[in-house]
Amino acid sequence: MTNQETLNNVEKALNEIRPFLMSDGGNIKLLSIEDTIVKVQLEGACTGCSVNQMTLKNGVEATIRKYAPQIEEVINVA
């Protein structure tokens, strides 16, 4: 898979997740993809949410892996 295909697939995954985050007053922004690590920034209500790490691992990371299985980790950069 090319870098562009990976980027497109990660964006598709984020677009699938975004409505759920927005319904709670949050959002997510893709910062970069470095090898097998995706760096994102949780925004809005997500920044102070006590369950944002669970959301990141169980929601965001799982959805990104569905579209781009080569991704090993998703990191929130504050």
C-alpha positions in Angstrom: 0.0 0.0 0.0 1.4 3.4 -0.9 1.6 6.3 1.5 -1.2 8.1 -0.4 -3.4 5.0 -0.1 -2.7 4.8 3.6 -3.5 8.5 4.0 -6.8 8.0 2.1 -7.7 5.0 4.2 -6.9 6.8 7.5 -9.0 9.8 6.4 -11.9 7.4 5.6 -11.6 5.9 9.0 -11.6 9.3 10.7 -14.6 10.4 8.6 -16.5 7.4 10.0 -15.6 8.3 13.6 -16.1 12.1 13.4 -19.9 12.2 13.6 -19.7 10.3 16.9 -17.1 12.7 18.3 -19.0 15.7 17.1 -22.2 14.5 18.7 -20.4 14.8 22.0 -18.9 18.2 21.1 -15.5 17.0 20.0 -13.5 16.3 16.8 -10.3 14.7 15.7 -7.6 16.0 13.4 -4.9 13.9 11.5 -1.5 15.4 12.2 0.8 12.8 10.5 1.4 9.2 9.6 5.0 8.0 10.5 5.6 4.5 9.3 3.0 2.5 11.2 2.0 5.2 13.7 -0.8 7.7 13.2 -0.6 10.9 15.2 -3.9 12.7 15.8 -5.2 15.5 17.9 -8.4 15.2 19.8 -10.3 18.5 19.8 -13.2 20.3 21.6 -14.9 18.3 24.3 -12.6 15.3 23.6 -9.5 17.1 25.0 -10.8 17.1 28.6 -12.8 13.9 28.4 -11.9 11.3 31.0 -12.5 8.5 28.5 -10.6 9.9 25.6 -7.8 7.3 25.9 -10.4 4.5 25.7 -12.1 6.3 22.8 -8.7 6.6 21.1 -7.7 2.9 21.5 -11.1 1.2 21.2 -12.8 3.5 18.7 -10.2 5.4 16.7 -7.4 2.9 16.5 -9.8 0.0 15.8 -11.5 1.8 13.0 -8.2 3.0 11.4 -6.9 -0.6 11.5 -10.1 -1.8 9.7 -9.2 0.5 6.8 -5.4 0.4 7.1 -4.3 -2.9 8.9 -0.6 -2.0 8.7 -1.1 0.8 11.3 0.2 -0.4 14.7 -0.7 2.5 16.9 -2.6 5.8 17.1 -1.2 8.5 19.4 -3.0 11.6 20.6 -0.7 14.7 20.4 -2.1 17.3 22.8 
